[in-house]
Amino acid sequence: MSSLPRRTKIQVQTAVSKDEFACFSELSSASEEDDKEDSAWEPQKKVSRSRKQPAPKESKPKRVPRVKKNTPLISDDSGVVDVKEELNSSVAIADVDLEKEKNKLDTVQTLKTAKTKKKNSAQRTKKLKIEEEMSKASNLEGGTNSTEIPSTSTMWEGTCKKEESEDDFTFGQSPLKKIKTETCPQGQPVKFPASANNINEEVEMNWDIVQVLSERTNIELWVCANIIRLFNDDNTIPFIIRYRKELINNLDADSLREVRQTLEELRAVAKKVHSTIQKIKKEGKMSECLLKALLNCKTFEELEHVSAPYKTGSKGTKAQRAKQLGLERAAWTLLEKPGELNLLSYIRPDVKGLSALQDIETGVQHILADMIAKDKDTLDFIRKLCQNRYICIQSSLAKVSSKKVNEKDVDKFQLYQNFSCNIRNIQHHQILAINRGENLKILTVKVNISDGVKNEFCRWCIQNRWRPRGFARPELMKILHNSLDDSFKRLIYPLLCREFRAKLTSDAEKESVMMFGRNLRQLLLTSPVPGRTLMGVDPGYKHGCKLAIISPTSQILHTDVVYLHCGQGFREAEKIKRLLLNFNCSTVVIGNGTACRETEAYFADLIMKNYFAPLDVVYCITSEAGASIYSVSPEANKEMPGLDPNLRSAVSIARRVQDPLAELVKIEPKHIGVGMYQHDVSQTLLKATLDSVVEECVSFVGVDINICSEVLLRHIAGLNANRAKNIIEWREKNGPFINREQLKKVKGLGPKSFQQCAGFIRINQDYIRTFCSQQTESSSQIQGVAVKSSLGEVTSEKQGKKKSKTTVDIVLKPNPLDRTCIHPESYDIAMRFLSFIGGTLCEIGKPEMQQKINSSLEKEGIEKTAERLQTTVHTLRVIIDGLSQPESFDFRTEFDKPDFKRSIVCLEDLQVGTVLTGKVENATLFGIFVDIGVGKSGLIPIRNVTEAKLSKTKKRRSLGLGPGERVEVRVLNIDIPRSRITLDLIRVL
């Protein structure tokens, strides 16, 4: 199975006017002035500097509007006016004179901008300023204006959050798209110039975070810069993927998650470097060379290598002890002026370490070895050299393992007891297996670097980097040669081993987590089975099989316990038949836990005998992973109070088939059990990724705000447990939501939360139609000063009290667009598009709408239509999808449903060459596990899964096979003693 493709790097060159990016040049010049003032790196002594801040602060609120006033010069003013006139004429919206109110809001905005600038300038005084960085602080050419201007990220953030400062935060247009329109009025992807890619981070380093992020993820620079700004502005992945696609160049969610993880790692390294510098400086051990080495660190391994000797409690290195004896000058003299060096002059008979010439030579050797191992150019050369040479990782059986470890555990690692592989070719699952064996003290692992690498490295050092500046006597050259050997063997080789192992482990863990996320996504997006009454069966021996019958709306109709495997099977069959007939239930769902095989055989036998006639009963097997944990959770106790936990498991099993997404979100993702080495990887990374996948799935499917559960709602982008709870409480207190605008009245749901969640929340028009007349009457009785806005909202402001969240009373009128995936910020564009194609709101989701859209696009094309509407192609595609999809649309129905069966096959019945159909149960990095109905999953080795065998026409949830997909396979090998079945993939059904 091929991993998700990454974007290839391309050079981006854009011709940009100077006026367009004036803000960036001003930023550069301002930062240069600031840096000159802070030439000394002493953050604690900057009290006097902070007192100077108020002077330029008064002019700041005036500067930001000035920059924004210049930006419309980029686009044609007449074009903007035309668009506004067209908007006013095509959409019937109440117009009210808002001149006074607008002036108020502008005043509030100016004050808030001043507060924001004050906060940003205070934060900037705390930033790390290093003398060595002053010359590199800015690559931009700009004026010498000394007035301070916020950083790039601050400007972005301030502009994006302009909407938030207004009391009534109705979205007319996306804040981020306003930024995009200012810099590129045609609505094309924002490709900032090279200088604009420099994003000021909290901690300054000697490397550019955008550049390093681009190199590590293999994504274009301008895309990385946009992603950082989007995440800095607290945008969620589902929101970015659906509504900001043009800013990220069509990246998918997995790639976006990978960029975010890499970004967090880089920031964590920078933060650790900052704290390390402060500690070392506090102890008085900081030097110019050490500071430069620390600021060059890009990984935790490099930082550990540079800072280890300076940790508190450290004995100090051999080089430090030699320096304390005063031999550092001798080491530098050997390199700079070897002809003047006389080691005999350093002999001190009464001082340990200086008593003999050999001791002095050893001390100089240690200092030189340390200098070589800490030199950036030297380390860069050896790393580049290793990239082109054969480096292998080897594992063998540990000598003490046989005494302390169980023999069964040792047998599990039989493949790796004498294992060797090139680090460029080793598979991710092999790295995880080796690491597990090493942690269990079963395996010994080492990285083998050939002698040829060492020899070439030493030759390069002698001839280039560490060549003495002058003639050096043979005895001095011998010291230099010994220093190189000692540096490589004692310092550089262990560093390279740590770096290789850390990189391999990190990549393997990330791939394992990504695989878990892909499997989880496919499991969550399994097609629901609506409109059926289901019987859930939680199998068991001694304690019986637990039954639960649920209605098509997931209500519990009946629960019971039957003992099928204790000699009472025939008597219990009558009870099961009676229940199925009473509730007209013809579908049985069996959990795949203990006694699953026997329970499946029991039901298959009764079905084959036509025992349940006149019902045509079918059954399916579903995973019950996590069901027992959920059944005793507080969430289950709240949802099913008074019900026995064992019976709750049966209810959960039935609901997993009826609506997999709604049921599986109740369970912690790591308990669902579709991963690989999930207990060996970083649990923080695993939890963050899986939670993000759940949020992505729930958001893209969407929820009906008036009927969904609190558990489902909390996984919507922009919401959390508290906000979901407040939404449910508001719904219970005030009745159903009539339109999306009412979400603004919910406590704790601010402008940013509304922006992130609004597009993923649906309001079923049929459900609320009966409430509209009553709610409209109640909305007419409004207290206070009422001001009607352009979108039909009524704002009542209460006077005399401390300002809190302004009460926003919405005109309670249903909006048919609220049932679509169209974001409220694009409603104006959607209405103009409807006017353009001659459609109406009543036709949303009907065949007539699809015909009008198709005929319009055939005439003009989607690009020209988007240009006419002054929007992007991606936004227009979302609008077209929203207008053409029926109200009950669920894209999960395009995927496979559970595999319903009437008969059973045994392992002994299989023969090599038999062709079977089955369902993918789990996907790993080494193969695909398929349930073929014999009680034991078969394995398709990864080498048998090729792109040619994957369906080209069928809509897929991911690029590779995943849980829930139906496949046709051929049996290649059967190992009955070990219960192993090897399969070959024929095709995906």
N, C-alpha and C positions, 0 to 999 in steps of 0.2 A: 504494500500500500504506500503510495507516494505521499510525502508530507505536503502540507499546504505550500503553494508556490510563493516565492517572495518577489517583490518588485525589483527589477534590475536597475542599477544606478544609471542615471543619465546626467549629463551636464546641462544645467538650466541657465540660459542666458536671456535676459529680458532687458529691453530698452525702456528705461523709466525716466520720466522727467524729474528735474531737480525739485520743482515745487511739490511734486507728489510725495516725496520722501524727505521733506524738509525737517520733519520731526525727528528722523533718525540722525541727520547730521547735527542738529542742535543737541540731541542727546549725547552724541559723541564728544562734541566740544565741551559740553558741561561736565561730562565725566572726566575729561582731561584736566579741567580746572580743579575739580575736586581732588583728583589724584595728586596734583602738584602740592596742594595744601597738606596732604597726609603722607608725606614722604617717609615718616618713621612709623614702623609697625608696632604701635603700642595702643591697643584699643582702650585700655583702662584710663589713659591720660587725655581723653578727648572731651573733657568737660568744657573747656574753653570754646571748642569748636561748636558744641551744641548750642551755646549761647548766641552764636552768630546767626543761627537759623532764622529767627523772626524777621530779619532785615529784608531778604529777598522774597519772603513768604507772601507779602502783600500783593506782589505783582503776579503771583502764580495763577489766581483765578482768571486773570485777564488773558494770560498766555494761551490757555487751552482753547477757549472759544476762538482766538485769533487763528490758531492752526486749523480749526475746523472750518472757519470761514473761507480759508484758502482752498480747501479741498473741492468745493463744487466747481472751481475753475477748470478742473480736469474734464468734466463732462459738459455737455451742451445745456445751457440753462433753459432754452426753449423746449428741449426734449423733456425736461423734468416737469415743466408746467403742463405740457400736453398729457403726460401720464396722469398728473393730478386731476386735470379736467376730465380725462376719460374715466378715472376711478369714480369721481363724483357723479358722472352722468350714468354710469352703467350699474351702479349699486344703489338701491333705494334705501338710504340710511338717513335717519333724522339728523339735520344740521342745526347746531345751536351756536350762538355767539359765545366763544370761549376766550376772548381777548384778555379779559381781566384774570381769568383763572390761569391762562398760559403765562401771564406775567408773574403771577404768584409762584408757579412751578419753576420758572426760570430763576427767580430769586432763591428759592429753596435749593435748586441745583447748584447755583454758584456757591452758596454757603457750604453745601455738602462736598463740593469739589475742593474747597479750601481745606476742609477737615481731612479729606482723603490725602491731599498733598502734605499736610502737616504730619499725618501718620507715616506716610512713605518716607519723608525726610528724616523722621526720628528713627525709622528702621535702618535707613542708609547709614546713620552714624554708628550703628552697631556692626556694620559689615566689616569683614576682614580686609584690611588694606596692607599690601606688602610692597616694600620698596622695589623689589626686583620686577614687579609687574607694571610699574608706572610707565615704562617705555612702550609696553605692549597693550596698554589699557584700551586704546581705540585705534581701529584701522580706517575710520571714516574721516573724510575731509569736511570740515565745517567751519563756521565762523568762530570768533574768539569770545563769543558771548558768555559771560561768567554767570549769568542767571541759571539757577538749577532747574533742570527739567526732569520729570520722573523717568524711570527706566522704561525700556520697550514694553516689558510685561505689565508695568503699572499703567502705562498709557492705554494698552489694550484693555486691561481690566476696567479702567475708569470709563472708557467709552462704552464697553459692553454693558456696564451696570448703570448706564444713564437711566434706563427704564425703571430700575429698581427704586430710584429716588422719588419717583412720582407716587402719589398716594393711590391713584387708580392705575394699575399696571397692566392695562389692556395692551395686547400685542398687535400693533398694526403691521410691524415688519420685524424680522429677527435682528437683535442687536449685533450679532456676529456678521450678518449679511450687510448691515450698515457699514461695518468696517470694510468688508470686501468691496462694497460699492464705492467707498471713498477712494480706495487704492486702485480699483479696476472696475470702472463703471459698466463694462460689458458683461459682468457677471461671470467671467472666466475664473478658473482656479487661481487663487492668490499665490503668485510666485514672486516673493520678495527678492530684492537684489541680494548679492552675497553679504553686504554689510548688514542687511536687515535680519539675517539669520542669526546674528549674535544676540542671544537672549541673556540678560543679566540675571544671574542666579544669586541667591542669598550669600553663597560662599564663593568667592572668586578663586579660580584655579588657573594654572598655566595652559590649560587646554579648553577648547570651546565645546560646550556640552552638545550643541546641535551637530557639530562635525563628528564627534565621537559617537553620538547616537546614530547618525547616518551610516557610519562605517560598520557599526556592530549589527545593525538591523538590515543593512543593504537597501535602505529606502532613501529617496531623494531628499536633498537638504531642505528645500522649501516645504516639503510635506512634514518633515520632522519639526521644523519651526512652527508650522500651523498646529500640529498635534500638541506640542508643549503649551502653546497659548490656549488651546481649547481645554486642556486638562487644568491649566492654571486657573481658568475661569469656572472650574467645577462642573464641566459638562460630563454627562455620563456616556458610556460607550453606545448603548442603544440609540440615544439621541443623536450622537455624532454620525453613526452609521446610516441612519435614516434621513436626517434633516441637514446634515453638513457634509454630505458625501463629496461635493466638489472641492472642499478644503483639504481632504485627505487622499485625493486622487484614487477614489474607488477602493480603498483598502477594505478588507473584511474584518470581522470582529476579532478573530484569532490573531491576526497581524497587529491590530491595534492594541490588544492585550499584551502582546510581546513587546511592543514599543514602550508601553507604560511600565512594564516590569523592568526593562533595561534602564529607563529613565529613573525609576526609583532606586535602582542599584547605584547608578552614577551619583545621584544626590546623596545617597547614604555614604558613599566613599568620600565625597567632598566634605560632608559634615564631620566624618571621623577624622579626616585630615585636619580640619579646623580645630577640633578639640585636642588633637595630638600636638599641634603647633603651640597652642596655649599652655598645655602642660609642660612641654619642653622649655618654652620661653620662661615660664614661671620658675623653673629649676635653674635657669641661667645657663643652659647647655646649648642654646640655639646659635648656629653659625650660618653664614651666608650660603655655604655649600649645602648644608643640611636642609635649609629652608627651600632652596631650589629643588632638591631631590624630593621633598615631601609634596611640593606643589605639582610635580610631574606625575604623581601616582594616580593611576586610573583604576586600580583594582585593590581589593583588600590584601591580596598576597604581596603586591609591591609595597604597600604601606607597612605591612608587618615586617618585611625584609629591611626597610629603611629605618623603622622606628624601634625595632626590637632592642638594640643596645642601650636605648635611652629610657627604657621603662623603669619605673621605681622598683627597687628590690633586685634589679639585675646586677650581676657581678661585674658587668662590663665585658667587652670583647677583648681579645688579645691585642687588637689594634689600639684600643683605648688605653690599656695598661702600658703599651709601648709609648703612646703619646705622653702619658703622665711622667715617663722617664725622660722626656725631652728629645725623643728621636724623630719627631715629625719633620723638623728642619732638615735632618739628614736624608729623609725620604724624598723631600722636595728637591734638595740639592742634587740627588742622584739623577733626577729627571731633567732639571733645568741646567745645572752646571756640574756635570759629573767629574770634570777635570779638577775641580776645587774640593771635592769630597775626600776627607781623611777620617775614616772610621776609628782609627786608633785614638784620636783626640777625644772621643766620647767615653773611653774606658774610665770607670770609677771602681777600683778594687773593693771598696767598702759598701757599694750599693748593689743590691741583688737585681740582676737583669742587665747590669752594666759592667760586671766584673771581668768579662772576657770578650774577645772580639767576636766569637761565635754567637754570644748572647745579643750583641749589638746587631749583627747581621740578621739574626732571627727577628728581632724587634722591627727593624726596617722592613723586612719581608712581610711581616704582618700588617704594617701600615699600608704598604703598597697594595697588598692583596685586598684590603678593605676599600681603598680608593678605587681599584679596578672594579670591584663587585658593586659599588654604588654609582658608578658612572653611567649616565643615561645612554650615551652613544655606544658604549661597550655592550650594554645589555640589549640595545636595539639590534646590534650586529649579530649577537649570538642567537637571538630569537629568530631573526630572519634566516640565519644559517640553518637552524633546526627545521624551519618550514620546508626546506628543500632536501633534507636528508632523512634517512630511514630511522625513525624513533619508534621503539616498540614498547608495549606494556606486557609484563609477564606476571603470571600468578602460579603459585605452587602450593602444595599441601604444607601447612605449618607443622613444625616438628613436634610441638607439644599438643597438637589438636587431638591426637588419638587418646590421650589420657583424660582430658577434661570435657570432651564434647561427645554427644550421643552419636553412635555409628550411623543412625538413620540420617542425621543432619549432614554428616560427612558425605554420604552417598548422593545427597541432593546436588553436591558441587563436584560431581565426578568429571563433568566436562571441563572444569576449570582447575583441575589438580596439576596439570602440566600444560598450561595455556600460554600462547604468545601471539600477539597481533599488532600490526602497525596502528599507531594511534589515529591515523587518518582514515583507516578502514573499519575500526572497531564499531560495533553496533551499540546503540544506547542501552538496550536491555542487558547486554553483556557487561557493560560498566556497572550497572546497578546490581547485577548478580555478584560480580567480583567484590564490590564494596560491601555487600551484605555478608559474604563469606569472610572478608577481612574483619568486619565488626564482630562476627561470631568467633573470631580467633581460629578459624578453620583454614584460611588461606593467607599466604604471604604475597604481597604485591610489590613490584618495583618497576621503575621506568628505566629502560636501557638506552643510553646514548652512546653511539659508537666512538671509538678512539679517533677516527678520522675527523669528527667534529671538533674534538679537543685540539688536535694538532693544527687544524686550519685556523682555529680561534687564536691559539698562541702565536702562530705565524703572523696573523693580521695585527695583533697587538704590538709585537716587536717591530714590525715594519711600518706601522702607521700610527695608531693612537698613542701608544706608550713608548715610542722610540725616544731615547735620550737626546737632548739638544746639544750634541757635542760628542767627542770621543769618550767612550767609557771603557775602563780597564776590564780585562776578562773576569776578574773577581766580582766587579760590580754588575756585569752582564749576567753572571751566574745568579746573583741575588735577584735580579729582575726576572730571569727565567723561573726560578723557584717561587717567586711571588705569583707569577701567572699560573703555575701548576697548583699552588696552594689555593689561590682564589677560585679557580675553576672547580677543584675537587671539594673544597670545604664550604664554599659560599655559593657559587653560581650554579653548580649542578643540583644541590638540594633545592635552590629557588626554582630552577626550571622544572624539576620533578613536581614540586608543589603546584606550580602554575599549570602544568599539563594535567595533573590529576584534578585540580579544582575546575579547570575549563571543561574537561570531559564529564565530570560529575554534574556540573551546573547545566551543561547542555542536555545530559541524559535526564536530569530531574525535570527540566523545562519540557522536554519532549514527552515525558511520562505524564506530567500534569496536563499538557495540551491534549494528549490522547484521552485522558480521563474526561477532559472537558468536551471533546468531540463526541465521545460515547454518551456522556450525560445529555448533551444536546439532542442526539438522535433518540434517546430514550424518552426525554421530555416531550419531544415533538411527534411521538407515536400517534397515529390517527386515533381519535376517540371513537367509541361505539355508542352513540347517543340513541335514545328512544327504545332501549331494551331493558326489560327487567332481568337482573342478573342474580345468580346464586354464587356467593363466594365460599370457598371451602379451604379452611386451614387444616391440612392433614396432620394426623397424629396416631400413635398406637395406643398406649395405655390410657391416656386421657381423652381419647376419642377425637373425631374430626369435628371442628367447629364450623357451623353453617351460618350464613347471613344472607338474607334476600333483600335487595335494595331496588327501589323504584327507578323509573327512567330519569327522575330528578334527584337521584342519590339519597332519597329518604329511606331510613331503615324500616322495612316492613315486618321482618320476623328474624329471630335468632334462635339457634338450637344447637344441640350436640348429638352426634350419632357415633356409634361404636361399630365401625365397619370391619375391623381387623381383630376382633376378639370372639369370633364364632357366632356373632349376631348379625352378620351381613344381610341374610335373607329378610329377617324381621325389620331391620332398619330400612331396607329398600322400599317397603310399603310406606314408611313415613316420608322418605324423600319424594316418592311419586306423588303422595298426597299434597305435599308442599308445592311441588312444581305445578300441579294442576290447579290448586287453589289460587296461586298468584300468577298463573299463565306465564310461567318462566320456562324458557327453552334453551337458556345458555348457562353453562356451569363454568366457573373460573376456579382453577385449582392452583394453590401455591406450590412452589417447587422445593419446599423444605422436606423435613423428615416424613417418611411414609408417602411421599408424592407418587412414586412409581406404583405402589400397591393401590393407592386411591384412584390413580388414572386407569389402571387395569380393571378395577371394580366398575367404574362408570362406563368404560369402553365395552365391557361385557354386557352390561344392561342395555346399552344403546344398540349393540349388534343384535340382541334378542328382541329389539323393538318393545322393550318393557314399558317405556314411558308414553306409548301411544295413547291418545292421538297426537301428542306433542312430538315434533321432530327435534330432539335434544342434541346439541353439540357441546363440546367442551374445549377449553384451551388451557395451556399452562402459562402462568405468569410468575415473574420473580417476586419473592416475598422478602427480599433483602431490606432490612430496616423496619419491617412491619412490626416486629415484636418490640423494638425500641420505641417506635411511635406509640404503640398501644398503651404504654405506661407513662407517657409524657404528659405534662400539664395541659398541653394543647388538646390531646385526645380526651383527657378528663373533662375539659371545658366543653368540647364538642359533643361528647357522648357520655354525659354524667350518669352514674349508676350502672353502667354496662360493664360486664366482666372484661378485663384486659384481653383474655383469650378470644372472646367474641369480637372485640374491636379489631383484632388482626384479620378476621374473616371479612369484616366490613371494608377494611382498607384494601384487601386483596381484590374484592369485587370492584371497588371504585377505581383501582389502578387501570382496569380495562375500560371502564366507562368514560373516565376523563383522566388520562395519565398525568397531565400537567398539574391539574388542580390538586391531585392527591400526592404526587411525589414532591411537591414544594414543601409539604409539611414535614418532610424527613430531611435531616442533615445530609447534604449531598455525598459526603464521604462514606455514609452507611449504605448507599445504593449498590455499591459493589460492582462497578463496571470499569475499574482501573487496573493498573499494573504497578507493583512495588509502591503502592500508595502510602504504606507506613514507613518507607525508607526515605521519602522525599521531604522537602521543607513543608511543614504543616501550614505555615503562614501563607506560603505561595499557593499551596493546594486550596486552602479555604478561600483565599481572595479570588482565584481563578474560577472555582466552582460556583461561588456566589455570583460572580459576574456572568457566568453562563446561564444560571437560573434567571437572573434579571433580564438578560437578553431574550431568552425564550418567552418569558411571561410578557415582556413588553411587546415583542413582535406579534405574538398571538393576540394581545389586547385583552382587556377585561371590561365587562359590563359593570359600571360603577354602582348600579342599583341592586345587583343580585350577588356580586362576588363576595367571597369570604375575606376576612381581615388578613389571614395568612397569605392569600394570593396577592392581595393589594399591596402588602409591604414589600413585595419583590418588583414592583413597577419602578422604572427609572425615575429618580428624583424623590421617591418616597422611602420611608423607613417605618419601624414599628410604631413610633409615636404618631407620625402623620397618618398612617393607615388607621390607627385607633381613633384619632380625631375625626377622620372622614366617616367611619362607621357610626360614631356617636352623633355626628351632625345629621347623618341619614336617618337614624332612629328618632331623633328629636324633631326634625323638620320635614320628614318625608323624603321621597325620592328626588334625586337631582334632575332638574328639567333641562339644563344645558351646562356646558363645560365652564362657563363664566362663574357659576355658583361655587366652584371649587375655591375661588378667591376668598369666600366667606369663611372657609374652614380655618380654625386656629392653627397656627404654625406652618401654614402653607404660603410661603412668600413668593415673590416674583420668580426667583430662580427655580424653586421647586415646581411652580406652575408651568414654567417654560419646559422643564425636563419631562414632566409626566403627562401634560395635556394631550399630546398626540397619541398616547397609548391607552387612553381611557375612552371607552365607548358609552354612548347613551342610547339605549334601544328606544326607538320612536314609538313603537306599538305599546311598550310598557308604560310610557309616561303620558300617552294621549288622553287618558281618562282624567289625569290630574291637572291638565293645563288650565281649564276654565276656572277651577277653584283657586289655583295658585295665582292666576292673573288678577282676580278680584282682590286677594289679600295684598298684592304688590302695589295696589293703588293707594293704600293707606300708608303714606311715608311721612315720617316725622323729621323736623329739622330743615336745614337749608338744602334744597334739592337742586342739583345741577345735572342736566342730562348731557351725556357725552355722545360722541359720534357713533358709538357702537350700541346705543340703546341702553346704557347703564345709568342708574340713578345713584348719586353719591350723597349720603347724608352725613354732615359733619357736626359732631357734638362739640359745643364750646364750653370753656370754663374749666376743663380738666386737663391733666397732663396728657400730652399727645400719645396715643397708643396706635395700634393698627386701625386705620380708618375704616369705618363701617362701609361696606360696598353693597348696596342693594341692587340686585340685577333685575331687569324686567324679565319676568318669568315666561319667556316665550321659547318654545322648542326650536332648535336649529338643526335641520336635517344633516348638515355637515358634521355634527357632533357624533354621528354614528360611523364616520369614516376614519381613515388613517391620516387625513389631512390635518396639519397643525393649525391652531388658531391664528398664528402669525401669517399664514398663507391664505386665510379666508378671502381677503380682498382679491388676491390673484385668482382664486378659484371662482369667485363671482364674475370677474372679468372674463375668465375663460368660458364660463357658462354662457355669458352674453355673446361672446365671440362665436361660439358654435351653435347658438340658438337653442340652448337647453334650459331646463328649469330645475329647481330643487326637488320637485316632485318626481322627477325622472331618474334620480340617483339610484344606481344599482339595477336599472331595467335595461332590456335589450335595446330600446330606442336610444338610450344614452350612449351605449356602445357604438351604435350605428353612426350617430352624429359625430362622435369623437373620431372614428375611423375615417369618415368622409372628409372631415376637416383636416386631419393630418395627411391624408393622401394628396390633398391639394397643395398644402403649404409646407409640410414637413415639421417635425418637432422642433428643430433648431430655430427655424424662422418664427414659429409660433412663440417659442420662449423669448426670442428677441423682441417680438411685438409686445409681449406682456411684461417686458423688463424684468425677467426672472431667469433662473438657470434651468438647464435641461433636466437636471436631477429633481429640482423642486416640481417642475411641470409633470414629470413622470409619477411622482408621488400623488399629485393632484388627479392625474388621469386614473391611476389605480384606485384611489378613493372614490371617484365618481362612478367607475364602471363596476366595482365589486358589489354583489348583492349584500343586503343587510346581515344575513346569517353566514357570510363568508368566513371560512376558517381554512387557512392554507395547509393545516395539518391533514385535511382529508385527502390531499394529493399523495400522501405517503402510505406505507403499508399498514393494514389492520392486523390484529392478532391472528394467528394461524389456528382456526377452529378445526377440530378433528372428531372422528367417530370411531377410530380403531387404533390399535397399538402394535408396535413392532419391537421385537426383542433383539438384544445384541447378538445372540446366537444365530438369528435369522439372516444376519448380514453376510454378504459374500463380496470378495474383491471384484471390482468392476460394476457393482450395483449402482444404478443412478437413482438418486433420491432428491427430494426437495426438503429444505429446512429453513430455519430462521436464525439469523446471526444473534448470538447471545452476548458476546464480548469481543472487542477488538484490541489487540496488543501490538507492540512493535515487532513481534516475531511471528505473528499469525492471527488468524480469525477463528474463534470458537463458534461452532454451529450446532444448534439443537436439531437433530434429525429424528427425534422421537423414540430413541431407544434407551433413554434413561441416562446416557452419558454423552456429553458433547464431543463432537469430532473437531479436529484441528486442520484448517487449511494453512499450510506454511506460507509465509509472506511471499516467497518466490513464486508461488502459484497464483498470486493475485496480480494481474496485469491490467493496464488501462484498456486493452483490447476487449477484455471480458466484462468490463463495466458498461452499463447501459448508457448510450449517448442521448437517447431521446427522453428518457424518464427524468423528471425533476428530482434532484438529489439534495439531501440536507448537508452533505459534505462531500469532499472529493474522493474519500475512501469508503470502504464498507463500514457499517456501524450497526449497533444493536437495533433489532426490529426489522431489518431488511430480509426479504425472502430470496433464497438462492437455490440454484440447481447444482448438485455436487455429484462426484463420482468417488466411490470408495477405493482408496489406493492400498491401504494396509490395515489389518485388524490385529491388535495385540490383546487377546482376551485376558491373560494373567495380569497385565498391568492396566487393563481397561482403557486402552488407547486406540483411537480411530484416526487414521490419516486420510484426509480428503483432498480432492482436486476441484477447483472451481470451474464449472462449465459456463455458467452465465448468471447474471442477476435478473430475477423475475420482475 
